[in-house]
Amino acid sequence: MPVPQYQFLIPAQPEVGQDDFEHAARLLKRRAGIMLGSHKREMAARTLSTRSQKLGLESIAQYLTVLEQNQSSAEWNAFINAFTINHTAFFREQHHFEILSEFVRTRKSPISVWCAAASTGEEPYTIAMTLRESLQRADDSASIWATDIDTQALERARRGVYSLERVKTVPEYYLKKYFHRGKDSKAGLARVKPAIYDMIRFDQFNLLSPSWPTDQKFDAIFCRNTMIYFDKPTQTRILERFASVMKKGGVLFAGHSENFTYLTKAFQLRGQTVYTVVS
Ligand SMILES: C[S@@+](CC[C@H](N)C(=O)[O-])C[C@H]1O[C@@H](n2cnc3c(N)ncnc32)[C@H](O)[C@@H]1O
């Protein structure tokens, strides 16, 4: 009997066994704090089988063992990059930038802001535009440390080039002042201008890292829509570390669905998911 042709056309869906899935979830949580829900199983199967094939390994189990045994391997970046969720936007949760603008007017220059989960850059560039517009004296200055664990997202952030679709949420006044519109082969793209680009330093930084900055204190920290992927003890540990790197009276901006009120006494809710450090 002839075999129906479609059997040859449909590629086999990669699968991941329960043990391997749990192993991957353990490694991801231990390294990056990110909790891998079972709804991510298909996506994990695709990712893990692609990565193991790329390294010429026989199975996902072997891939995970090699990863675990090589804690300083560059493969960790590829593994983590595959599981991060980078959703972000310019002027996301706009009320925070109004609060930031008012807040910095009460602070002494130089202003220092840490954007601790900067993803593809929309958030730190929004902070930079807000700061530029809020500094009052010509010699006032501000800088932003923009970090993320995801090396691919950071690469896009460092490029500072976005589609016109992505910059739709940037008000026209800011768009004209802080972006170059591409022409000819760059039509449809917008590039951030040095006026804001030069205020930002981009670095890879894992919020679970044992070594935190010791030489810098911040007026404000943005860590929005990231702690939701961590469990409560991890969130508490990170919050207490944030408190230790803030200037007196500094503020922490959290995401719309994040509530840190009961996790630590190091911060006090100021309103609209903004917290003031208690010192
Ligand atoms: C949903 S995005 C949020 C982006 C931005 N803060 C916002 O609210 O628009 C979450 C970001 O957290 C980053 N992330 C996840 N775990 C991290 C960790 N352990 N250390 C640093 N960044 C992490 C991810 O790579 C991702 O870019």
The ligand as a Tripos MOL2 file, in Angstrom:
@<TRIPOS>MOLECULE
LIG
   27    29     1     0     0
SMALL
NO_CHARGES

@<TRIPOS>ATOM
      1 C1          9.5560   41.8110   30.1910 C.3       1 LIG1
      2 S1         11.1800   42.4890   30.0740 S.3       1 LIG1
      3 C2         10.9230   44.0490   30.8820 C.3       1 LIG1
      4 C3         11.6010   45.1730   30.1550 C.3       1 LIG1
      5 C4         11.4020   46.5630   30.7560 C.3       1 LIG1
      6 N1         11.8990   46.6260   32.1060 N.3       1 LIG1
      7 C5          9.9600   46.9710   30.7060 C.2       1 LIG1
      8 O1          9.2620   46.9250   31.7190 O.co2     1 LIG1
      9 O2          9.4960   47.3530   29.6220 O.co2     1 LIG1
     10 C6         12.0870   41.5400   31.3110 C.3       1 LIG1
     11 C7         13.5860   41.6340   31.1480 C.3       1 LIG1
     12 O3         14.1990   41.0910   32.3190 O.3       1 LIG1
     13 C8         15.4000   40.4870   31.9340 C.3       1 LIG1
     14 N2         15.8500   39.5330   32.9790 N.ar      1 LIG1
     15 C9         15.3080   38.3460   33.3090 C.ar      1 LIG1
     16 N3         16.0250   37.7570   34.2950 N.ar      1 LIG1
     17 C10        17.0360   38.5980   34.5950 C.ar      1 LIG1
     18 C11        18.1060   38.5560   35.5290 C.ar      1 LIG1
     19 N4         18.2920   37.5120   36.3520 N.pl3     1 LIG1
     20 N5         18.9650   39.5940   35.5710 N.ar      1 LIG1
     21 C12        18.8060   40.6590   34.7360 C.ar      1 LIG1
     22 N6         17.8070   40.7580   33.8290 N.ar      1 LIG1
     23 C13        16.9300   39.7420   33.7620 C.ar      1 LIG1
     24 C14        15.0410   39.8070   30.6170 C.3       1 LIG1
     25 O4         16.1710   39.5040   29.8370 O.3       1 LIG1
     26 C15        14.1110   40.8440   29.9670 C.3       1 LIG1
     27 O5         14.8130   41.6680   29.0700 O.3       1 LIG1
@<TRIPOS>BOND
     1     1     2 1
     2     2     3 1
     3     2    10 1
     4     3     4 1
     5     4     5 1
     6     5     6 1
     7     5     7 1
     8     7     8 2
     9     7     9 1
    10    10    11 1
    11    11    12 1
    12    11    26 1
    13    12    13 1
    14    13    14 1
    15    13    24 1
    16    14    15 ar
    17    14    23 ar
    18    15    16 ar
    19    16    17 ar
    20    17    18 ar
    21    17    23 ar
    22    18    19 1
    23    18    20 ar
    24    20    21 ar
    25    21    22 ar
    26    22    23 ar
    27    24    25 1
    28    24    26 1
    29    26    27 1
@<TRIPOS>SUBSTRUCTURE
     1 LIG1         1 GROUP 0 **** ****
